[in-house]
Amino acid sequence: MAEDAPEVWTLLVEVGRKADDGLPEGATGAALLCYAAGRDEAEAVRETVALLKAADLAPLEVTGQGGRAEREAAGETIEPDQAGLMDRALAENAVVVALVEPFFD
């Protein structure tokens, strides 16, 4: 991949509660699996956090799972549905929230 070319990064974001966040009643927060385009992981994290804040979510912690190329080089299998979402994030230079898992006490 050319230097400075965007790549897709897999991020796990933990969010807390905030008024009008759209999480289910009784949830204490959620984990979001996101695919984000960026020139590096730091840019992908910044863009993801900004987008989630704009969507009235309260990001608490972001854990990087690596770039797509890095994950594939490590032998991870990228399922077709995941690959499609990653391709979309890259093509649209976007953040795609692939999964939302609410937390309950």
N, C-alpha and C positions, 0 to 999 in steps of 0.2 A: 504494500500500500504506500502511495506517495506520502512523503512527509507533509504534514499539515492538511492532509485529506481527511474529511470527516469519517468517523467510524461509529459503530453502534455499541453502546455500553449497556450492560445489564446492571440495574441498580435495585436494591431492596430498600424501601423507604418506610420507616415507622412514623406514623402520624398520631398526634393526640387529638383530643376533642376541641372543637371550636363551634360557636354558634353558626347554624346554617351550613355545616360541613357535609351534609348529605349521608352521614353514616347512620346505620340503623339505631333505633332507640335502644338504650341500654348498653351500647358498645362503649368501651373505654378508649378506643383508638382502633388503628388498623395497620396492617402491613400491605404495602403496595409494591408489586413487581413492575418495574418500568424498563422500557427500552428507550434510550435517549441518544440522539446523534450529537457528536461533538468532536472537536479536533483532538481532545484528550479527555481523560476521565473527569478532571476538575471542571472543565467547561460543561460537560454533561451533567454533573452534579449541580452546578450553579443554575443552569437552565431548568432542571427538573424542580429544584426547590422554588425558584421564582414562579414557575407555572403552578405548582401546587398551592403556594400562598395566594396567588391570584384566583384560584378556584376555592378559596375559603377553607383550605385545609391547613393543619398546623404541623409541618414537618419537624420531627424531633431528632432523627438520626438517619443517616444514609450510609449504606454499606455497598461498596462496589464489588461486583462479581466478576469484573473483567470485560474486556472488549470481545466482540464476536470472534475475531481472528485468534485472539489469545485463548479463548475458551475452546475453539475448535482444535488449535494446536496442542492443547492439553488433553485432547481425546474426548472432550464432551460431545455428546450427540445433541444436535439442535433439531428438535422436532419440526416438521413442516409448518405447523401453525405458528410456532415461535419464530421460525425463519421468515415467514410472511410478515409478521408484525415488525421484526427487525428491519426487513427491507422497506417497509412503509415508513418507519422512523427515519431511515437514512434518506429515502427519496424525498420526503417532505421536510427534512431537517427539523424533526419534531420529537416530542416526548410522547410515547405511547404507554398508557397504563394498561398492562396486560392482565393484571389480577389484583383484586382487592379482597383481603381477608380480614374481616372485623375481629377485634378482640373483645371478649366478654369475661367478666370476673367469675 
